[in-house]
């Protein structure tokens, strides 16, 4: 079985090597691919000097474009399972096996999920994010539940695993601007099975959250509301 870890990276020169090592140590049966999203720092150089497998995007597409590139690679290379983790070091590769246990890999077990999300808010262990970001996450969860009648406790989680059917879905439909909450709404509205499993996350080891500043957070929440609604209506095809 071919299984892939997709690692989007934008200006992650200080963390990408440790993230790749974490994957190699805790998920040795997975291949990985780093998507260098037009980084302006030394991310590409670190990858080249350490023999890291990576795709180099000519310009910065944003998190959605980088991750969709990873799904396109997974589809073309025949992977049956793909899991995304962030390049900033907040996701622990030891949880990959937990996500896999809940995944309907070959389509033969409808009791399992087409997509599995790693949620920090089930067991409430590890870093629980900042106050302003937790507020935003609760709002996103409420809006998704309002529109789909289903609950996702951690709708912005960037740690998600999918089967091959869902890989193709994300090749065809993926939001570049607000990918996680919008695609959560998209797949739930279309009757695909989504589950969450508890994970522990670290505080990000590099970079800055899009919800770090209050004014930017307000703008983000307005835009994300539009994105979630768009997801239930058919999503934005990229």
MOWO-V974692 format. One record per residue. RES is the residue in three letters. SS is DSSP state (H for helix, E for strand, - for the rest). OMEGA is omega in whole degrees, 0 to 359 (none if undefined). Layout:
res;ss;omega
RES;SS;OMEGA
RES;SS;OMEGA
//
This chain:
res;ss;omega
UNK;-;181
UNK;-;183
UNK;E;188
UNK;E;170
UNK;E;178
UNK;E;183
UNK;E;175
UNK;E;184
UNK;E;172
UNK;-;181
UNK;-;181
UNK;-;182
UNK;-;183
UNK;-;186
UNK;-;192
UNK;H;180
UNK;H;180
UNK;H;178
UNK;H;179
UNK;H;178
UNK;H;178
UNK;H;177
UNK;H;181
UNK;H;181
UNK;H;190
UNK;H;177
UNK;-;186
UNK;-;178
UNK;-;177
UNK;-;163
UNK;E;176
UNK;E;172
UNK;E;174
UNK;E;176
UNK;E;179
UNK;E;190
UNK;-;178
UNK;-;182
UNK;-;178
UNK;-;178
UNK;-;184
UNK;-;181
UNK;H;181
UNK;H;181
UNK;H;178
UNK;H;179
UNK;H;182
UNK;H;184
UNK;H;184
UNK;-;177
UNK;-;180
UNK;-;178
UNK;-;182
UNK;E;169
UNK;E;185
UNK;E;178
UNK;-;186
UNK;-;178
UNK;-;182
UNK;-;180
UNK;-;188
UNK;-;187
UNK;H;181
UNK;H;179
UNK;H;179
UNK;H;181
UNK;H;178
UNK;H;174
UNK;H;177
UNK;H;178
UNK;H;176
UNK;H;177
UNK;H;181
UNK;H;180
UNK;H;183
UNK;H;181
UNK;-;173
UNK;-;179
UNK;-;180
UNK;-;180
UNK;E;174
UNK;E;177
UNK;E;178
UNK;E;171
UNK;E;184
UNK;E;180
UNK;-;183
UNK;-;174
UNK;-;183
UNK;-;181
UNK;E;181
UNK;-;182
UNK;H;179
UNK;H;181
UNK;H;180
UNK;H;180
UNK;H;178
UNK;H;177
UNK;H;183
UNK;H;181
UNK;H;182
UNK;-;187
UNK;E;173
UNK;-;193
UNK;-;188
UNK;-;178
UNK;-;184
UNK;-;181
UNK;-;184
UNK;-;177
UNK;-;179
UNK;-;192
UNK;E;171
UNK;-;176
UNK;E;179
UNK;E;182
UNK;E;173
UNK;E;184
UNK;E;177
UNK;-;189
UNK;-;176
UNK;-;177
UNK;-;179
UNK;-;176
UNK;-;179
UNK;E;182
UNK;-;185
UNK;-;179
UNK;-;181
UNK;-;181
UNK;H;182
UNK;H;179
UNK;H;177
UNK;H;176
UNK;H;179
UNK;H;180
UNK;H;178
UNK;H;178
UNK;H;179
UNK;H;179
UNK;H;179
UNK;H;183
UNK;H;178
UNK;H;179
UNK;H;179
UNK;H;186
UNK;H;185
UNK;H;183
UNK;-;179
UNK;-;186
UNK;-;169
UNK;-;185
UNK;-;183
UNK;-;188
UNK;-;179
UNK;-;181
UNK;-;177
UNK;-;177
UNK;-;185
UNK;E;178
UNK;E;182
UNK;E;174
UNK;E;187
UNK;H;177
UNK;H;182
UNK;H;174
UNK;H;180
UNK;H;177
UNK;H;182
UNK;H;171
UNK;H;184
UNK;H;185
UNK;-;178
UNK;-;178
UNK;-;177
UNK;-;187
UNK;-;181
UNK;-;195
UNK;H;188
UNK;H;182
UNK;H;181
UNK;H;180
UNK;H;173
UNK;H;179
UNK;H;182
UNK;H;185
UNK;H;178
UNK;H;182
UNK;H;181
UNK;-;171
UNK;-;177
UNK;-;186
UNK;-;181
UNK;E;176
UNK;E;173
UNK;E;173
UNK;E;181
UNK;E;175
UNK;-;171
UNK;-;177
UNK;E;174
UNK;-;167
UNK;-;183
UNK;-;183
UNK;-;179
UNK;-;178
UNK;-;184
UNK;-;179
UNK;-;176
UNK;-;179
UNK;-;186
UNK;-;182
UNK;-;186
UNK;H;182
UNK;H;178
UNK;H;179
UNK;H;179
UNK;H;178
UNK;H;180
UNK;H;184
UNK;H;175
UNK;H;181
UNK;H;182
UNK;H;176
UNK;H;177
UNK;H;181
UNK;H;180
UNK;H;177
UNK;H;177
UNK;H;180
UNK;H;180
UNK;H;181
UNK;H;179
UNK;-;177
UNK;-;177
UNK;-;183
UNK;-;182
UNK;-;none
//
